[in-house]
């Protein structure tokens, strides 16, 4: 029996990850007018990855690393920028 991922459980992390990824894409040159389309594409990819983790548990470590790795990196970059900006303000 094949289970499907709970969209709430799979979707909550996406609420934080996708805006981070869109900001990264915009900093790389993505025009703002394409941000909604990019968000939809990333959301589809995110949910397909969640489905793949359920369907093939063996891919879970790889997909988890591919999903969580960029999020951690982008969050660390944002935190570094915030600390750097705060230090300049003092």
N, CA, C and O atoms as a GROMACS GRO file, in nm:
protein
  360
    1UNK      N    1   0.084  -0.118   0.000
    1UNK     CA    2   0.000   0.000   0.000
    1UNK      C    3   0.089   0.124   0.000
    1UNK      O    4   0.179   0.137   0.083
    2UNK      N    5   0.062   0.213  -0.092
    2UNK     CA    6   0.143   0.334  -0.104
    2UNK      C    7   0.079   0.448  -0.025
    2UNK      O    8  -0.038   0.479  -0.044
    3UNK      N    9   0.156   0.507   0.061
    3UNK     CA   10   0.108   0.621   0.137
    3UNK      C   11   0.141   0.748   0.060
    3UNK      O   12   0.235   0.751  -0.019
    4UNK      N   13   0.065   0.850   0.084
    4UNK     CA   14   0.097   0.980   0.027
    4UNK      C   15   0.143   1.070   0.141
    4UNK      O   16   0.096   1.056   0.254
    5UNK      N   17   0.235   1.162   0.112
    5UNK     CA   18   0.281   1.251   0.218
    5UNK      C   19   0.169   1.346   0.259
    5UNK      O   20   0.090   1.391   0.176
    6UNK      N   21   0.164   1.374   0.386
    6UNK     CA   22   0.068   1.471   0.437
    6UNK      C   23   0.106   1.608   0.384
    6UNK      O   24   0.215   1.656   0.414
    7UNK      N   25   0.018   1.674   0.306
    7UNK     CA   26   0.054   1.804   0.249
    7UNK      C   27   0.084   1.910   0.355
    7UNK      O   28   0.161   2.003   0.331
    8UNK      N   29   0.022   1.897   0.472
    8UNK     CA   30   0.050   1.994   0.578
    8UNK      C   31   0.191   1.974   0.630
    8UNK      O   32   0.267   2.070   0.643
    9UNK      N   33   0.227   1.850   0.660
    9UNK     CA   34   0.360   1.822   0.713
    9UNK      C   35   0.467   1.854   0.609
    9UNK      O   36   0.571   1.912   0.643
   10UNK      N   37   0.443   1.816   0.484
   10UNK     CA   38   0.541   1.843   0.379
   10UNK      C   39   0.541   1.990   0.341
   10UNK      O   40   0.644   2.044   0.298
   11UNK      N   41   0.427   2.056   0.356
   11UNK     CA   42   0.414   2.194   0.311
   11UNK      C   43   0.465   2.299   0.407
   11UNK      O   44   0.509   2.406   0.364
   12UNK      N   45   0.461   2.272   0.536
   12UNK     CA   46   0.504   2.372   0.634
   12UNK      C   47   0.651   2.411   0.614
   12UNK      O   48   0.682   2.530   0.613
   13UNK      N   49   0.743   2.315   0.599
   13UNK     CA   50   0.881   2.356   0.572
   13UNK      C   51   0.895   2.432   0.440
   13UNK      O   52   0.980   2.519   0.427
   14UNK      N   53   0.811   2.398   0.345
   14UNK     CA   54   0.816   2.467   0.216
   14UNK      C   55   0.780   2.615   0.231
   14UNK      O   56   0.827   2.698   0.154
   15UNK      N   57   0.696   2.647   0.330
   15UNK     CA   58   0.659   2.787   0.352
   15UNK      C   59   0.780   2.872   0.389
   15UNK      O   60   0.781   2.992   0.364
   16UNK      N   61   0.880   2.809   0.447
   16UNK     CA   62   1.003   2.881   0.481
   16UNK      C   63   1.108   2.867   0.372
   16UNK      O   64   1.183   2.960   0.344
   17UNK      N   65   1.113   2.750   0.311
   17UNK     CA   66   1.219   2.721   0.214
   17UNK      C   67   1.198   2.792   0.081
   17UNK      O   68   1.293   2.848   0.026
   18UNK      N   69   1.078   2.790   0.029
   18UNK     CA   70   1.055   2.845  -0.104
   18UNK      C   71   1.082   2.995  -0.110
   18UNK      O   72   1.145   3.039  -0.205
   19UNK      N   73   1.037   3.076  -0.014
   19UNK     CA   74   1.074   3.218  -0.020
   19UNK      C   75   1.226   3.240  -0.015
   19UNK      O   76   1.278   3.329  -0.082
   20UNK      N   77   1.297   3.159   0.065
   20UNK     CA   78   1.443   3.170   0.068
   20UNK      C   79   1.503   3.138  -0.068
   20UNK      O   80   1.592   3.207  -0.116
   21UNK      N   81   1.453   3.033  -0.130
   21UNK     CA   82   1.503   2.995  -0.261
   21UNK      C   83   1.468   3.099  -0.368
   21UNK      O   84   1.549   3.125  -0.456
   22UNK      N   85   1.350   3.157  -0.360
   22UNK     CA   86   1.312   3.261  -0.455
   22UNK      C   87   1.402   3.383  -0.439
   22UNK      O   88   1.447   3.441  -0.538
   23UNK      N   89   1.429   3.422  -0.315
   23UNK     CA   90   1.521   3.535  -0.292
   23UNK      C   91   1.659   3.506  -0.350
   23UNK      O   92   1.722   3.593  -0.410
   24UNK      N   93   1.705   3.383  -0.332
   24UNK     CA   94   1.835   3.345  -0.388
   24UNK      C   95   1.832   3.353  -0.541
   24UNK      O   96   1.926   3.403  -0.604
   25UNK      N   97   1.724   3.304  -0.600
   25UNK     CA   98   1.712   3.311  -0.746
   25UNK      C   99   1.705   3.456  -0.795
   25UNK      O  100   1.762   3.489  -0.898
   26UNK      N  101   1.634   3.542  -0.720
   26UNK     CA  102   1.627   3.683  -0.757
   26UNK      C  103   1.763   3.750  -0.747
   26UNK      O  104   1.796   3.836  -0.829
   27UNK      N  105   1.842   3.712  -0.648
   27UNK     CA  106   1.976   3.769  -0.636
   27UNK      C  107   2.068   3.720  -0.748
   27UNK      O  108   2.168   3.785  -0.780
   28UNK      N  109   2.034   3.606  -0.806
   28UNK     CA  110   2.110   3.555  -0.920
   28UNK      C  111   2.060   3.608  -1.054
   28UNK      O  112   2.115   3.576  -1.159
   29UNK      N  113   1.954   3.690  -1.049
   29UNK     CA  114   1.907   3.754  -1.172
   29UNK      C  115   1.767   3.719  -1.217
   29UNK      O  116   1.724   3.764  -1.323
   30UNK      N  117   1.694   3.640  -1.140
   30UNK     CA  118   1.556   3.609  -1.177
   30UNK      C  119   1.472   3.736  -1.171
   30UNK      O  120   1.466   3.800  -1.066
   31UNK      N  121   1.406   3.773  -1.282
   31UNK     CA  122   1.318   3.891  -1.276
   31UNK      C  123   1.203   3.868  -1.179
   31UNK      O  124   1.149   3.758  -1.171
   32UNK      N  125   1.165   3.972  -1.107
   32UNK     CA  126   1.058   3.961  -1.007
   32UNK      C  127   0.927   3.913  -1.067
   32UNK      O  128   0.849   3.847  -0.999
   33UNK      N  129   0.903   3.944  -1.192
   33UNK     CA  130   0.776   3.902  -1.253
   33UNK      C  131   0.766   3.750  -1.267
   33UNK      O  132   0.657   3.697  -1.280
   34UNK      N  133   0.881   3.680  -1.265
   34UNK     CA  134   0.880   3.534  -1.275
   34UNK      C  135   0.881   3.466  -1.138
   34UNK      O  136   0.879   3.343  -1.131
   35UNK      N  137   0.885   3.543  -1.032
   35UNK     CA  138   0.890   3.485  -0.898
   35UNK      C  139   0.768   3.398  -0.867
   35UNK      O  140   0.785   3.289  -0.812
   36UNK      N  141   0.645   3.440  -0.901
   36UNK     CA  142   0.530   3.351  -0.873
   36UNK      C  143   0.538   3.218  -0.949
   36UNK      O  144   0.506   3.113  -0.894
   37UNK      N  145   0.580   3.223  -1.074
   37UNK     CA  146   0.595   3.100  -1.152
   37UNK      C  147   0.703   3.011  -1.092
   37UNK      O  148   0.685   2.890  -1.080
   38UNK      N  149   0.814   3.070  -1.053
   38UNK     CA  150   0.922   2.994  -0.990
   38UNK      C  151   0.874   2.934  -0.859
   38UNK      O  152   0.912   2.821  -0.826
   39UNK      N  153   0.792   3.006  -0.784
   39UNK     CA  154   0.737   2.953  -0.658
   39UNK      C  155   0.651   2.830  -0.684
   39UNK      O  156   0.659   2.732  -0.610
   40UNK      N  157   0.568   2.837  -0.787
   40UNK     CA  158   0.484   2.722  -0.819
   40UNK      C  159   0.568   2.602  -0.861
   40UNK      O  160   0.542   2.490  -0.818
   41UNK      N  161   0.669   2.625  -0.943
   41UNK     CA  162   0.755   2.516  -0.988
   41UNK      C  163   0.829   2.455  -0.868
   41UNK      O  164   0.837   2.333  -0.857
   42UNK      N  165   0.882   2.539  -0.781
   42UNK     CA  166   0.951   2.487  -0.662
   42UNK      C  167   0.855   2.412  -0.571
   42UNK      O  168   0.893   2.311  -0.511
   43UNK      N  169   0.732   2.459  -0.559
   43UNK     CA  170   0.632   2.388  -0.478
   43UNK      C  171   0.600   2.251  -0.535
   43UNK      O  172   0.586   2.154  -0.461
   44UNK      N  173   0.590   2.243  -0.667
   44UNK     CA  174   0.565   2.114  -0.731
   44UNK      C  175   0.682   2.020  -0.708
   44UNK      O  176   0.664   1.903  -0.672
   45UNK      N  177   0.803   2.071  -0.727
   45UNK     CA  178   0.922   1.990  -0.704
   45UNK      C  179   0.929   1.943  -0.559
   45UNK      O  180   0.962   1.828  -0.532
   46UNK      N  181   0.897   2.033  -0.466
   46UNK     CA  182   0.899   2.000  -0.324
   46UNK      C  183   0.804   1.884  -0.293
   46UNK      O  184   0.842   1.789  -0.224
   47UNK      N  185   0.681   1.893  -0.344
   47UNK     CA  186   0.584   1.788  -0.314
   47UNK      C  187   0.617   1.659  -0.387
   47UNK      O  188   0.590   1.551  -0.334
   48UNK      N  189   0.675   1.666  -0.506
   48UNK     CA  190   0.720   1.544  -0.573
   48UNK      C  191   0.833   1.478  -0.494
   48UNK      O  192   0.839   1.356  -0.485
   49UNK      N  193   0.921   1.558  -0.437
   49UNK     CA  194   1.027   1.503  -0.354
   49UNK      C  195   0.968   1.438  -0.229
   49UNK      O  196   1.014   1.331  -0.188
   50UNK      N  197   0.867   1.500  -0.169
   50UNK     CA  198   0.802   1.441  -0.052
   50UNK      C  199   0.737   1.308  -0.089
   50UNK      O  200   0.742   1.212  -0.011
   51UNK      N  201   0.676   1.302  -0.206
   51UNK     CA  202   0.615   1.178  -0.253
   51UNK      C  203   0.721   1.072  -0.279
   51UNK      O  204   0.700   0.954  -0.248
   52UNK      N  205   0.835   1.112  -0.334
   52UNK     CA  206   0.943   1.016  -0.361
   52UNK      C  207   0.998   0.958  -0.232
   52UNK      O  208   1.034   0.840  -0.227
   53UNK      N  209   1.005   1.040  -0.128
   53UNK     CA  210   1.053   0.990   0.001
   53UNK      C  211   0.959   0.883   0.056
   53UNK      O  212   1.005   0.785   0.115
   54UNK      N  213   0.830   0.902   0.037
   54UNK     CA  214   0.732   0.803   0.084
   54UNK      C  215   0.739   0.677  -0.003
   54UNK      O  216   0.736   0.565   0.048
   55UNK      N  217   0.747   0.697  -0.135
   55UNK     CA  218   0.744   0.583  -0.227
   55UNK      C  219   0.872   0.501  -0.222
   55UNK      O  220   0.869   0.379  -0.230
   56UNK      N  221   0.985   0.569  -0.210
   56UNK     CA  222   1.115   0.502  -0.209
   56UNK      C  223   1.194   0.548  -0.087
   56UNK      O  224   1.273   0.642  -0.097
   57UNK      N  225   1.174   0.486   0.027
   57UNK     CA  226   1.241   0.530   0.149
   57UNK      C  227   1.394   0.535   0.137
   57UNK      O  228   1.459   0.608   0.211
   58UNK      N  229   1.450   0.458   0.045
   58UNK     CA  230   1.595   0.458   0.027
   58UNK      C  231   1.650   0.592  -0.023
   58UNK      O  232   1.768   0.621  -0.004
   59UNK      N  233   1.565   0.672  -0.087
   59UNK     CA  234   1.612   0.802  -0.138
   59UNK      C  235   1.598   0.912  -0.034
   59UNK      O  236   1.643   1.025  -0.056
   60UNK      N  237   1.536   0.880   0.079
   60UNK     CA  238   1.510   0.983   0.181
   60UNK      C  239   1.636   1.057   0.225
   60UNK      O  240   1.633   1.180   0.232
   61UNK      N  241   1.747   0.988   0.255
   61UNK     CA  242   1.866   1.064   0.298
   61UNK      C  243   1.917   1.159   0.191
   61UNK      O  244   1.959   1.270   0.221
   62UNK      N  245   1.914   1.115   0.067
   62UNK     CA  246   1.965   1.200  -0.041
   62UNK      C  247   1.873   1.320  -0.066
   62UNK      O  248   1.919   1.433  -0.076
   63UNK      N  249   1.743   1.294  -0.075
   63UNK     CA  250   1.650   1.404  -0.098
   63UNK      C  251   1.646   1.499   0.021
   63UNK      O  252   1.637   1.621   0.003
   64UNK      N  253   1.653   1.445   0.140
   64UNK     CA  254   1.654   1.531   0.258
   64UNK      C  255   1.776   1.622   0.256
   64UNK      O  256   1.766   1.741   0.285
   65UNK      N  257   1.890   1.566   0.221
   65UNK     CA  258   2.012   1.648   0.211
   65UNK      C  259   2.002   1.753   0.102
   65UNK      O  260   2.047   1.866   0.121
   66UNK      N  261   1.944   1.716  -0.012
   66UNK     CA  262   1.931   1.811  -0.121
   66UNK      C  263   1.830   1.922  -0.089
   66UNK      O  264   1.842   2.033  -0.140
   67UNK      N  265   1.733   1.890  -0.005
   67UNK     CA  266   1.632   1.991   0.031
   67UNK      C  267   1.681   2.076   0.149
   67UNK      O  268   1.674   2.198   0.144
   68UNK      N  269   1.731   2.012   0.252
   68UNK     CA  270   1.769   2.084   0.373
   68UNK      C  271   1.900   2.160   0.355
   68UNK      O  272   1.915   2.269   0.410
   69UNK      N  273   1.993   2.105   0.279
   69UNK     CA  274   2.123   2.171   0.259
   69UNK      C  275   2.113   2.314   0.210
   69UNK      O  276   2.168   2.404   0.272
   70UNK      N  277   2.043   2.338   0.098
   70UNK     CA  278   2.030   2.477   0.051
   70UNK      C  279   1.957   2.567   0.149
   70UNK      O  280   1.988   2.686   0.160
   71UNK      N  281   1.857   2.512   0.219
   71UNK     CA  282   1.783   2.594   0.315
   71UNK      C  283   1.875   2.640   0.428
   71UNK      O  284   1.873   2.757   0.466
   72UNK      N  285   1.954   2.549   0.480
   72UNK     CA  286   2.047   2.584   0.588
   72UNK      C  287   2.149   2.685   0.538
   72UNK      O  288   2.180   2.782   0.608
   73UNK      N  289   2.200   2.664   0.418
   73UNK     CA  290   2.296   2.758   0.361
   73UNK      C  291   2.237   2.897   0.341
   73UNK      O  292   2.301   2.996   0.375
   74UNK      N  293   2.116   2.904   0.288
   74UNK     CA  294   2.051   3.035   0.267
   74UNK      C  295   2.018   3.102   0.399
   74UNK      O  296   2.033   3.223   0.413
   75UNK      N  297   1.973   3.024   0.496
   75UNK     CA  298   1.943   3.081   0.627
   75UNK      C  299   2.069   3.134   0.694
   75UNK      O  300   2.067   3.240   0.756
   76UNK      N  301   2.179   3.060   0.680
   76UNK     CA  302   2.306   3.106   0.738
   76UNK      C  303   2.354   3.233   0.670
   76UNK      O  304   2.406   3.323   0.736
   77UNK      N  305   2.336   3.241   0.539
   77UNK     CA  306   2.373   3.362   0.466
   77UNK      C  307   2.291   3.482   0.513
   77UNK      O  308   2.344   3.591   0.531
   78UNK      N  309   2.161   3.459   0.532
   78UNK     CA  310   2.075   3.566   0.581
   78UNK      C  311   2.112   3.609   0.722
   78UNK      O  312   2.113   3.728   0.752
   79UNK      N  313   2.143   3.513   0.807
   79UNK     CA  314   2.183   3.545   0.944
   79UNK      C  315   2.314   3.623   0.945
   79UNK      O  316   2.330   3.718   1.020
   80UNK      N  317   2.408   3.581   0.861
   80UNK     CA  318   2.536   3.652   0.851
   80UNK      C  319   2.515   3.796   0.805
   80UNK      O  320   2.574   3.889   0.860
   81UNK      N  321   2.430   3.813   0.704
   81UNK     CA  322   2.402   3.948   0.654
   81UNK      C  323   2.337   4.034   0.762
   81UNK      O  324   2.369   4.152   0.775
   82UNK      N  325   2.246   3.974   0.839
   82UNK     CA  326   2.177   4.050   0.944
   82UNK      C  327   2.277   4.094   1.052
   82UNK      O  328   2.274   4.208   1.097
   83UNK      N  329   2.364   4.003   1.093
   83UNK     CA  330   2.464   4.037   1.195
   83UNK      C  331   2.560   4.144   1.141
   83UNK      O  332   2.596   4.237   1.213
   84UNK      N  333   2.600   4.130   1.017
   84UNK     CA  334   2.692   4.227   0.957
   84UNK      C  335   2.627   4.365   0.948
   84UNK      O  336   2.691   4.466   0.977
   85UNK      N  337   2.499   4.369   0.910
   85UNK     CA  338   2.427   4.497   0.904
   85UNK      C  339   2.411   4.558   1.042
   85UNK      O  340   2.425   4.680   1.058
   86UNK      N  341   2.381   4.476   1.141
   86UNK     CA  342   2.365   4.526   1.277
   86UNK      C  343   2.498   4.580   1.331
   86UNK      O  344   2.500   4.680   1.402
   87UNK      N  345   2.607   4.513   1.297
   87UNK     CA  346   2.738   4.558   1.345
   87UNK      C  347   2.776   4.691   1.282
   87UNK      O  348   2.838   4.775   1.348
   88UNK      N  349   2.740   4.712   1.158
   88UNK     CA  350   2.769   4.840   1.090
   88UNK      C  351   2.687   4.954   1.150
   88UNK      O  352   2.731   5.069   1.154
   89UNK      N  353   2.566   4.920   1.197
   89UNK     CA  354   2.479   5.023   1.254
   89UNK      C  355   2.524   5.073   1.388
   89UNK      O  356   2.484   5.182   1.429
   90UNK      N  357   2.605   4.997   1.460
   90UNK     CA  358   2.649   5.037   1.594
   90UNK      C  359   2.770   5.122   1.588
   90UNK      O  360   2.821   5.165   1.692
   0.00000   0.00000   0.00000
